[in-house]
Amino acid sequence: MTTLDSKDHYATLINTFTVEPERAEQLLEVLSHATEETMRHLPGFVSANLHVSLDRKHVANYAQWKSRADFEAMLKNPLAKGHMTEAAAIATSFTPILYELRHVHAGAP
């Protein structure tokens, strides 16, 4: 489950994929399968959320890892690499950026 608490100091990957609208569902399925079969079993994995833009031209993966070291270890994992290669082949481009959560604001009660 995704939690947003700056005290957790999680490493947060926000990876935005550009995709042809007719391939958005295919990319979502590849990313979901990769998460279910591999990523969630790796040390340090916390959560992942997949989003599709309303025009279906972008897919975003918001993933939390316990630490930057855990995220970097995932990048070296052969199974994870295979999934990333498969997703990259569907997208026309992608921009993975690692973030640190600093502030969380909720709506007024």
N, CA, C and O atoms as CSV, one atom per row, in Angstrom:
chain,resi,resn,atom,element,x,y,z
A,1,MET,N,N,0.845,-1.175,0.000
A,1,MET,CA,C,0.000,0.000,0.000
A,1,MET,C,C,0.891,1.239,0.000
A,1,MET,O,O,1.871,1.313,0.741
A,2,THR,N,N,0.549,2.174,-0.812
A,2,THR,CA,C,1.302,3.415,-0.875
A,2,THR,C,C,0.968,4.282,0.322
A,2,THR,O,O,-0.201,4.516,0.628
A,3,THR,N,N,2.001,4.753,0.992
A,3,THR,CA,C,1.826,5.743,2.051
A,3,THR,C,C,2.689,6.929,1.691
A,3,THR,O,O,3.774,6.784,1.129
A,4,LEU,N,N,2.196,8.093,2.021
A,4,LEU,CA,C,2.953,9.308,1.742
A,4,LEU,C,C,3.286,9.978,3.059
A,4,LEU,O,O,2.473,10.697,3.641
A,5,ASP,N,N,4.497,9.725,3.511
A,5,ASP,CA,C,4.982,10.288,4.758
A,5,ASP,C,C,6.456,10.604,4.571
A,5,ASP,O,O,7.273,9.703,4.383
A,6,SER,N,N,6.788,11.865,4.623
A,6,SER,CA,C,8.177,12.280,4.377
A,6,SER,C,C,9.141,11.694,5.408
A,6,SER,O,O,10.347,11.659,5.163
A,7,LYS,N,N,8.639,11.235,6.551
A,7,LYS,CA,C,9.498,10.631,7.565
A,7,LYS,C,C,9.994,9.246,7.149
A,7,LYS,O,O,10.961,8.738,7.716
A,8,ASP,N,N,9.331,8.630,6.154
A,8,ASP,CA,C,9.744,7.304,5.697
A,8,ASP,C,C,11.050,7.338,4.914
A,8,ASP,O,O,11.780,6.347,4.881
A,9,HIS,N,N,11.346,8.467,4.287
A,9,HIS,CA,C,12.573,8.639,3.491
A,9,HIS,C,C,12.679,7.619,2.359
A,9,HIS,O,O,13.779,7.192,2.009
A,10,TYR,N,N,11.542,7.227,1.788
A,10,TYR,CA,C,11.562,6.304,0.669
A,10,TYR,C,C,12.162,6.968,-0.572
A,10,TYR,O,O,12.086,8.184,-0.747
A,11,ALA,N,N,12.749,6.150,-1.410
A,11,ALA,CA,C,13.162,6.598,-2.741
A,11,ALA,C,C,11.949,6.365,-3.636
A,11,ALA,O,O,11.433,5.250,-3.708
A,12,THR,N,N,11.500,7.401,-4.310
A,12,THR,CA,C,10.302,7.315,-5.140
A,12,THR,C,C,10.666,7.483,-6.603
A,12,THR,O,O,11.214,8.506,-7.013
A,13,LEU,N,N,10.351,6.463,-7.376
A,13,LEU,CA,C,10.550,6.520,-8.817
A,13,LEU,C,C,9.262,7.005,-9.456
A,13,LEU,O,O,8.195,6.435,-9.228
A,14,ILE,N,N,9.363,8.053,-10.252
A,14,ILE,CA,C,8.257,8.462,-11.108
A,14,ILE,C,C,8.778,8.318,-12.530
A,14,ILE,O,O,9.620,9.094,-12.983
A,15,ASN,N,N,8.262,7.315,-13.221
A,15,ASN,CA,C,8.696,7.018,-14.580
A,15,ASN,C,C,7.524,7.312,-15.503
A,15,ASN,O,O,6.485,6.657,-15.424
A,16,THR,N,N,7.692,8.293,-16.375
A,16,THR,CA,C,6.646,8.668,-17.313
A,16,THR,C,C,7.001,8.147,-18.689
A,16,THR,O,O,8.049,8.472,-19.247
A,17,PHE,N,N,6.108,7.334,-19.224
A,17,PHE,CA,C,6.275,6.745,-20.553
A,17,PHE,C,C,5.393,7.499,-21.541
A,17,PHE,O,O,4.240,7.804,-21.238
A,18,THR,N,N,5.919,7.796,-22.700
A,18,THR,CA,C,5.113,8.284,-23.811
A,18,THR,C,C,4.807,7.071,-24.675
A,18,THR,O,O,5.691,6.266,-24.968
A,19,VAL,N,N,3.552,6.945,-25.078
A,19,VAL,CA,C,3.124,5.743,-25.775
A,19,VAL,C,C,2.052,6.111,-26.801
A,19,VAL,O,O,1.305,7.072,-26.614
A,20,GLU,N,N,1.986,5.347,-27.876
A,20,GLU,CA,C,0.879,5.517,-28.813
A,20,GLU,C,C,-0.401,5.131,-28.084
A,20,GLU,O,O,-0.417,4.109,-27.398
A,21,PRO,N,N,-1.472,5.908,-28.206
A,21,PRO,CA,C,-2.685,5.630,-27.436
A,21,PRO,C,C,-3.192,4.195,-27.559
A,21,PRO,O,O,-3.708,3.638,-26.590
A,22,GLU,N,N,-3.053,3.602,-28.719
A,22,GLU,CA,C,-3.539,2.231,-28.907
A,22,GLU,C,C,-2.656,1.195,-28.211
A,22,GLU,O,O,-3.030,0.024,-28.139
A,23,ARG,N,N,-1.498,1.599,-27.700
A,23,ARG,CA,C,-0.606,0.669,-27.001
A,23,ARG,C,C,-0.570,0.910,-25.487
A,23,ARG,O,O,0.168,0.238,-24.767
A,24,ALA,N,N,-1.364,1.864,-25.012
A,24,ALA,CA,C,-1.346,2.199,-23.581
A,24,ALA,C,C,-1.734,1.006,-22.715
A,24,ALA,O,O,-1.078,0.740,-21.708
A,25,GLU,N,N,-2.786,0.284,-23.089
A,25,GLU,CA,C,-3.222,-0.866,-22.292
A,25,GLU,C,C,-2.162,-1.959,-22.284
A,25,GLU,O,O,-1.943,-2.608,-21.261
A,26,GLN,N,N,-1.511,-2.164,-23.412
A,26,GLN,CA,C,-0.448,-3.166,-23.493
A,26,GLN,C,C,0.689,-2.811,-22.532
A,26,GLN,O,O,1.201,-3.670,-21.815
A,27,LEU,N,N,1.070,-1.547,-22.529
A,27,LEU,CA,C,2.139,-1.106,-21.625
A,27,LEU,C,C,1.709,-1.256,-20.172
A,27,LEU,O,O,2.495,-1.714,-19.342
A,28,LEU,N,N,0.484,-0.879,-19.854
A,28,LEU,CA,C,-0.007,-1.040,-18.485
A,28,LEU,C,C,0.036,-2.502,-18.051
A,28,LEU,O,O,0.410,-2.806,-16.919
A,29,GLU,N,N,-0.342,-3.393,-18.941
A,29,GLU,CA,C,-0.325,-4.824,-18.609
A,29,GLU,C,C,1.100,-5.331,-18.378
A,29,GLU,O,O,1.343,-6.109,-17.456
A,30,VAL,N,N,2.031,-4.891,-19.211
A,30,VAL,CA,C,3.436,-5.292,-19.037
A,30,VAL,C,C,3.966,-4.788,-17.697
A,30,VAL,O,O,4.620,-5.533,-16.967
A,31,LEU,N,N,3.689,-3.536,-17.376
A,31,LEU,CA,C,4.166,-2.965,-16.115
A,31,LEU,C,C,3.499,-3.635,-14.916
A,31,LEU,O,O,4.156,-3.904,-13.910
A,32,SER,N,N,2.213,-3.901,-15.017
A,32,SER,CA,C,1.507,-4.563,-13.922
A,32,SER,C,C,2.040,-5.975,-13.719
A,32,SER,O,O,2.267,-6.395,-12.584
A,33,HIS,N,N,2.239,-6.700,-14.790
A,33,HIS,CA,C,2.776,-8.058,-14.703
A,33,HIS,C,C,4.183,-8.033,-14.087
A,33,HIS,O,O,4.494,-8.843,-13.214
A,34,ALA,N,N,5.024,-7.108,-14.541
A,34,ALA,CA,C,6.382,-7.000,-14.004
A,34,ALA,C,C,6.361,-6.732,-12.505
A,34,ALA,O,O,7.154,-7.293,-11.748
A,35,THR,N,N,5.454,-5.876,-12.093
A,35,THR,CA,C,5.352,-5.544,-10.674
A,35,THR,C,C,4.878,-6.747,-9.871
A,35,THR,O,O,5.439,-7.071,-8.825
A,36,GLU,N,N,3.846,-7.399,-10.371
A,36,GLU,CA,C,3.266,-8.543,-9.655
A,36,GLU,C,C,4.223,-9.730,-9.593
A,36,GLU,O,O,4.352,-10.371,-8.550
A,37,GLU,N,N,4.886,-10.020,-10.694
A,37,GLU,CA,C,5.731,-11.214,-10.779
A,37,GLU,C,C,7.151,-11.023,-10.244
A,37,GLU,O,O,7.757,-11.972,-9.747
A,38,THR,N,N,7.683,-9.808,-10.340
A,38,THR,CA,C,9.090,-9.610,-9.981
A,38,THR,C,C,9.307,-8.504,-8.958
A,38,THR,O,O,9.798,-8.763,-7.860
A,39,MET,N,N,8.947,-7.285,-9.308
A,39,MET,CA,C,9.340,-6.126,-8.498
A,39,MET,C,C,8.900,-6.236,-7.042
A,39,MET,O,O,9.688,-5.959,-6.138
A,40,ARG,N,N,7.658,-6.633,-6.806
A,40,ARG,CA,C,7.146,-6.651,-5.423
A,40,ARG,C,C,7.831,-7.684,-4.546
A,40,ARG,O,O,7.683,-7.657,-3.324
A,41,HIS,N,N,8.581,-8.595,-5.160
A,41,HIS,CA,C,9.298,-9.623,-4.403
A,41,HIS,C,C,10.751,-9.237,-4.117
A,41,HIS,O,O,11.453,-9.950,-3.401
A,42,LEU,N,N,11.194,-8.128,-4.665
A,42,LEU,CA,C,12.585,-7.706,-4.481
A,42,LEU,C,C,12.752,-6.966,-3.159
A,42,LEU,O,O,11.835,-6.281,-2.704
A,43,PRO,N,N,13.924,-7.106,-2.546
A,43,PRO,CA,C,14.177,-6.415,-1.276
A,43,PRO,C,C,13.996,-4.900,-1.421
A,43,PRO,O,O,14.497,-4.290,-2.365
A,44,GLY,N,N,13.282,-4.318,-0.479
A,44,GLY,CA,C,13.117,-2.875,-0.435
A,44,GLY,C,C,11.916,-2.348,-1.196
A,44,GLY,O,O,11.609,-1.160,-1.099
A,45,PHE,N,N,11.220,-3.201,-1.958
A,45,PHE,CA,C,10.043,-2.730,-2.675
A,45,PHE,C,C,8.947,-2.393,-1.672
A,45,PHE,O,O,8.694,-3.156,-0.740
A,46,VAL,N,N,8.295,-1.246,-1.867
A,46,VAL,CA,C,7.213,-0.819,-0.983
A,46,VAL,C,C,5.871,-0.852,-1.724
A,46,VAL,O,O,4.920,-1.483,-1.262
A,47,SER,N,N,5.799,-0.174,-2.867
A,47,SER,CA,C,4.532,-0.104,-3.595
A,47,SER,C,C,4.763,0.415,-5.004
A,47,SER,O,O,5.809,0.983,-5.320
A,48,ALA,N,N,3.755,0.203,-5.838
A,48,ALA,CA,C,3.764,0.780,-7.185
A,48,ALA,C,C,2.337,1.120,-7.572
A,48,ALA,O,O,1.395,0.412,-7.217
A,49,ASN,N,N,2.193,2.202,-8.297
A,49,ASN,CA,C,0.897,2.661,-8.790
A,49,ASN,C,C,1.066,3.019,-10.256
A,49,ASN,O,O,1.994,3.740,-10.623
A,50,LEU,N,N,0.175,2.519,-11.086
A,50,LEU,CA,C,0.242,2.772,-12.520
A,50,LEU,C,C,-0.904,3.694,-12.920
A,50,LEU,O,O,-2.052,3.488,-12.525
A,51,HIS,N,N,-0.579,4.698,-13.697
A,51,HIS,CA,C,-1.558,5.704,-14.118
A,51,HIS,C,C,-1.514,5.830,-15.631
A,51,HIS,O,O,-0.459,5.661,-16.242
A,52,VAL,N,N,-2.662,6.128,-16.240
A,52,VAL,CA,C,-2.706,6.424,-17.669
A,52,VAL,C,C,-3.348,7.802,-17.833
A,52,VAL,O,O,-4.335,8.125,-17.172
A,53,SER,N,N,-2.770,8.606,-18.724
A,53,SER,CA,C,-3.317,9.937,-18.961
A,53,SER,C,C,-4.661,9.820,-19.681
A,53,SER,O,O,-4.932,8.823,-20.350
A,54,LEU,N,N,-5.475,10.821,-19.541
A,54,LEU,CA,C,-6.808,10.784,-20.137
A,54,LEU,C,C,-6.764,10.699,-21.659
A,54,LEU,O,O,-7.686,10.167,-22.276
A,55,ASP,N,N,-5.692,11.222,-22.270
A,55,ASP,CA,C,-5.561,11.108,-23.726
A,55,ASP,C,C,-4.867,9.816,-24.144
A,55,ASP,O,O,-4.677,9.565,-25.334
A,56,ARG,N,N,-4.484,8.984,-23.147
A,56,ARG,CA,C,-3.866,7.671,-23.347
A,56,ARG,C,C,-2.494,7.752,-24.020
A,56,ARG,O,O,-2.013,6.754,-24.556
A,57,LYS,N,N,-1.865,8.917,-23.999
A,57,LYS,CA,C,-0.544,9.085,-24.609
A,57,LYS,C,C,0.596,8.957,-23.613
A,57,LYS,O,O,1.767,8.961,-23.993
A,58,HIS,N,N,0.246,8.842,-22.330
A,58,HIS,CA,C,1.266,8.729,-21.285
A,58,HIS,C,C,0.835,7.714,-20.238
A,58,HIS,O,O,-0.339,7.618,-19.881
A,59,VAL,N,N,1.804,6.970,-19.765
A,59,VAL,CA,C,1.614,6.053,-18.649
A,59,VAL,C,C,2.659,6.419,-17.609
A,59,VAL,O,O,3.833,6.599,-17.933
A,60,ALA,N,N,2.232,6.528,-16.367
A,60,ALA,CA,C,3.167,6.871,-15.295
A,60,ALA,C,C,3.210,5.730,-14.281
A,60,ALA,O,O,2.185,5.158,-13.909
A,61,ASN,N,N,4.412,5.427,-13.854
A,61,ASN,CA,C,4.639,4.439,-12.801
A,61,ASN,C,C,5.191,5.200,-11.602
A,61,ASN,O,O,6.262,5.801,-11.681
A,62,TYR,N,N,4.456,5.172,-10.494
A,62,TYR,CA,C,4.872,5.797,-9.253
A,62,TYR,C,C,5.224,4.661,-8.307
A,62,TYR,O,O,4.336,3.984,-7.789
A,63,ALA,N,N,6.510,4.449,-8.080
A,63,ALA,CA,C,6.951,3.302,-7.278
A,63,ALA,C,C,7.806,3.772,-6.109
A,63,ALA,O,O,8.652,4.654,-6.252
A,64,GLN,N,N,7.568,3.166,-4.953
A,64,GLN,CA,C,8.329,3.495,-3.752
A,64,GLN,C,C,9.263,2.336,-3.396
A,64,GLN,O,O,8.888,1.164,-3.440
A,65,TRP,N,N,10.483,2.713,-3.044
A,65,TRP,CA,C,11.491,1.762,-2.574
A,65,TRP,C,C,11.987,2.250,-1.225
A,65,TRP,O,O,12.042,3.456,-0.986
A,66,LYS,N,N,12.348,1.331,-0.342
A,66,LYS,CA,C,12.788,1.720,1.003
A,66,LYS,C,C,14.028,2.608,0.970
A,66,LYS,O,O,14.213,3.459,1.839
A,67,SER,N,N,14.877,2.404,-0.039
A,67,SER,CA,C,16.097,3.219,-0.116
A,67,SER,C,C,16.577,3.314,-1.562
A,67,SER,O,O,16.159,2.544,-2.427
A,68,ARG,N,N,17.438,4.251,-1.794
A,68,ARG,CA,C,18.061,4.377,-3.112
A,68,ARG,C,C,18.876,3.124,-3.435
A,68,ARG,O,O,18.896,2.672,-4.580
A,69,ALA,N,N,19.538,2.571,-2.438
A,69,ALA,CA,C,20.333,1.349,-2.640
A,69,ALA,C,C,19.440,0.191,-3.095
A,69,ALA,O,O,19.829,-0.583,-3.970
A,70,ASP,N,N,18.246,0.070,-2.507
A,70,ASP,CA,C,17.310,-0.977,-2.932
A,70,ASP,C,C,16.881,-0.760,-4.382
A,70,ASP,O,O,16.817,-1.708,-5.165
A,71,PHE,N,N,16.593,0.475,-4.729
A,71,PHE,CA,C,16.212,0.797,-6.107
A,71,PHE,C,C,17.341,0.451,-7.069
A,71,PHE,O,O,17.104,-0.159,-8.112
A,72,GLU,N,N,18.563,0.838,-6.725
A,72,GLU,CA,C,19.709,0.573,-7.596
A,72,GLU,C,C,19.999,-0.922,-7.717
A,72,GLU,O,O,20.426,-1.383,-8.775
A,73,ALA,N,N,19.773,-1.682,-6.647
A,73,ALA,CA,C,19.936,-3.138,-6.719
A,73,ALA,C,C,18.915,-3.734,-7.680
A,73,ALA,O,O,19.235,-4.658,-8.427
A,74,MET,N,N,17.682,-3.210,-7.668
A,74,MET,CA,C,16.656,-3.677,-8.594
A,74,MET,C,C,17.106,-3.469,-10.031
A,74,MET,O,O,16.879,-4.331,-10.881
A,75,LEU,N,N,17.741,-2.339,-10.312
A,75,LEU,CA,C,18.186,-2.045,-11.680
A,75,LEU,C,C,19.191,-3.073,-12.199
A,75,LEU,O,O,19.328,-3.252,-13.409
A,76,LYS,N,N,19.888,-3.743,-11.294
A,76,LYS,CA,C,20.891,-4.746,-11.675
A,76,LYS,C,C,20.306,-6.160,-11.746
A,76,LYS,O,O,20.978,-7.081,-12.209
A,77,ASN,N,N,19.077,-6.335,-11.296
A,77,ASN,CA,C,18.447,-7.649,-11.271
A,77,ASN,C,C,18.089,-8.074,-12.703
A,77,ASN,O,O,17.404,-7.329,-13.403
A,78,PRO,N,N,18.532,-9.243,-13.146
A,78,PRO,CA,C,18.265,-9.686,-14.526
A,78,PRO,C,C,16.777,-9.781,-14.871
A,78,PRO,O,O,16.387,-9.427,-15.984
A,79,LEU,N,N,15.950,-10.245,-13.955
A,79,LEU,CA,C,14.508,-10.327,-14.230
A,79,LEU,C,C,13.915,-8.935,-14.392
A,79,LEU,O,O,13.126,-8.694,-15.306
A,80,ALA,N,N,14.293,-8.022,-13.507
A,80,ALA,CA,C,13.798,-6.647,-13.598
A,80,ALA,C,C,14.263,-6.002,-14.903
A,80,ALA,O,O,13.491,-5.311,-15.568
A,81,LYS,N,N,15.512,-6.228,-15.262
A,81,LYS,CA,C,16.033,-5.672,-16.524
A,81,LYS,C,C,15.214,-6.145,-17.717
A,81,LYS,O,O,14.909,-5.361,-18.615
A,82,GLY,N,N,14.857,-7.429,-17.727
A,82,GLY,CA,C,14.049,-7.973,-18.813
A,82,GLY,C,C,12.699,-7.286,-18.918
A,82,GLY,O,O,12.244,-6.970,-20.017
A,83,HIS,N,N,12.057,-7.054,-17.778
A,83,HIS,CA,C,10.761,-6.362,-17.774
A,83,HIS,C,C,10.908,-4.929,-18.263
A,83,HIS,O,O,10.071,-4.436,-19.019
A,84,MET,N,N,11.973,-4.262,-17.832
A,84,MET,CA,C,12.183,-2.874,-18.248
A,84,MET,C,C,12.431,-2.782,-19.751
A,84,MET,O,O,11.967,-1.847,-20.404
A,85,THR,N,N,13.156,-3.745,-20.295
A,85,THR,CA,C,13.408,-3.775,-21.733
A,85,THR,C,C,12.102,-3.967,-22.494
A,85,THR,O,O,11.874,-3.319,-23.516
A,86,GLU,N,N,11.254,-4.848,-22.003
A,86,GLU,CA,C,9.963,-5.095,-22.641
A,86,GLU,C,C,9.089,-3.838,-22.635
A,86,GLU,O,O,8.472,-3.508,-23.648
A,87,ALA,N,N,9.035,-3.141,-21.511
A,87,ALA,CA,C,8.239,-1.911,-21.417
A,87,ALA,C,C,8.809,-0.833,-22.333
A,87,ALA,O,O,8.058,-0.126,-23.004
A,88,ALA,N,N,10.122,-0.707,-22.362
A,88,ALA,CA,C,10.763,0.310,-23.206
A,88,ALA,C,C,10.477,0.075,-24.685
A,88,ALA,O,O,10.393,1.029,-25.459
A,89,ALA,N,N,10.326,-1.180,-25.081
A,89,ALA,CA,C,10.057,-1.496,-26.482
A,89,ALA,C,C,8.648,-1.085,-26.897
A,89,ALA,O,O,8.401,-0.856,-28.081
A,90,ILE,N,N,7.736,-0.988,-25.963
A,90,ILE,CA,C,6.356,-0.587,-26.259
A,90,ILE,C,C,6.244,0.933,-26.308
A,90,ILE,O,O,5.530,1.478,-27.149
A,91,ALA,N,N,6.937,1.607,-25.421
A,91,ALA,CA,C,6.872,3.070,-25.328
A,91,ALA,C,C,7.679,3.722,-26.441
A,91,ALA,O,O,8.616,3.131,-26.977
A,92,THR,N,N,7.297,4.955,-26.778
A,92,THR,CA,C,8.110,5.716,-27.729
A,92,THR,C,C,9.241,6.437,-26.997
A,92,THR,O,O,10.275,6.744,-27.590
A,93,SER,N,N,9.039,6.703,-25.711
A,93,SER,CA,C,10.097,7.263,-24.869
A,93,SER,C,C,9.680,7.083,-23.412
A,93,SER,O,O,8.524,6.778,-23.119
A,94,PHE,N,N,10.630,7.276,-22.510
A,94,PHE,CA,C,10.330,7.193,-21.088
A,94,PHE,C,C,11.331,8.032,-20.324
A,94,PHE,O,O,12.468,8.217,-20.757
A,95,THR,N,N,10.888,8.542,-19.170
A,95,THR,CA,C,11.716,9.404,-18.342
A,95,THR,C,C,11.631,8.945,-16.893
A,95,THR,O,O,10.721,9.347,-16.170
A,96,PRO,N,N,12.577,8.100,-16.459
A,96,PRO,CA,C,12.581,7.673,-15.054
A,96,PRO,C,C,13.382,8.664,-14.199
A,96,PRO,O,O,14.540,8.964,-14.490
A,97,ILE,N,N,12.750,9.152,-13.157
A,97,ILE,CA,C,13.421,10.092,-12.254
A,97,ILE,C,C,13.171,9.633,-10.826
A,97,ILE,O,O,12.037,9.324,-10.460
A,98,LEU,N,N,14.223,9.586,-10.022
A,98,LEU,CA,C,14.124,9.183,-8.623
A,98,LEU,C,C,13.957,10.437,-7.760
A,98,LEU,O,O,14.703,11.406,-7.898
A,99,TYR,N,N,12.972,10.397,-6.877
A,99,TYR,CA,C,12.633,11.547,-6.039
A,99,TYR,C,C,12.693,11.188,-4.562
A,99,TYR,O,O,12.697,10.016,-4.183
A,100,GLU,N,N,12.739,12.231,-3.742
A,100,GLU,CA,C,12.588,12.115,-2.291
A,100,GLU,C,C,11.377,12.951,-1.905
A,100,GLU,O,O,11.322,14.139,-2.221
A,101,LEU,N,N,10.407,12.347,-1.225
A,101,LEU,CA,C,9.212,13.065,-0.775
A,101,LEU,C,C,9.610,14.055,0.307
A,101,LEU,O,O,10.302,13.693,1.258
A,102,ARG,N,N,9.182,15.290,0.170
A,102,ARG,CA,C,9.537,16.327,1.146
A,102,ARG,C,C,8.360,16.875,1.911
A,102,ARG,O,O,8.483,17.159,3.102
A,103,HIS,N,N,7.198,17.036,1.251
A,103,HIS,CA,C,6.035,17.617,1.920
A,103,HIS,C,C,4.774,16.888,1.463
A,103,HIS,O,O,4.651,16.506,0.299
A,104,VAL,N,N,3.847,16.702,2.388
A,104,VAL,CA,C,2.548,16.106,2.075
A,104,VAL,C,C,1.478,17.049,2.620
A,104,VAL,O,O,1.550,17.484,3.769
A,105,HIS,N,N,0.495,17.357,1.794
A,105,HIS,CA,C,-0.615,18.223,2.201
A,105,HIS,C,C,-1.923,17.515,1.903
A,105,HIS,O,O,-2.102,16.964,0.817
A,106,ALA,N,N,-2.825,17.527,2.848
A,106,ALA,CA,C,-4.140,16.905,2.664
A,106,ALA,C,C,-5.205,17.979,2.616
A,106,ALA,O,O,-5.005,19.100,3.084
A,107,GLY,N,N,-6.339,17.618,2.045
A,107,GLY,CA,C,-7.455,18.551,1.995
A,107,GLY,C,C,-7.989,18.848,3.384
A,107,GLY,O,O,-7.819,18.058,4.313
A,108,ALA,N,N,-8.628,19.982,3.509
A,108,ALA,CA,C,-9.220,20.383,4.791
A,108,ALA,C,C,-10.370,19.442,5.144
A,108,ALA,O,O,-11.096,18.982,4.263
A,109,PRO,N,N,-10.532,19.161,6.428
A,109,PRO,CA,C,-11.630,18.268,6.850
A,109,PRO,C,C,-12.998,18.896,6.620
A,109,PRO,O,O,-14.020,18.277,6.920
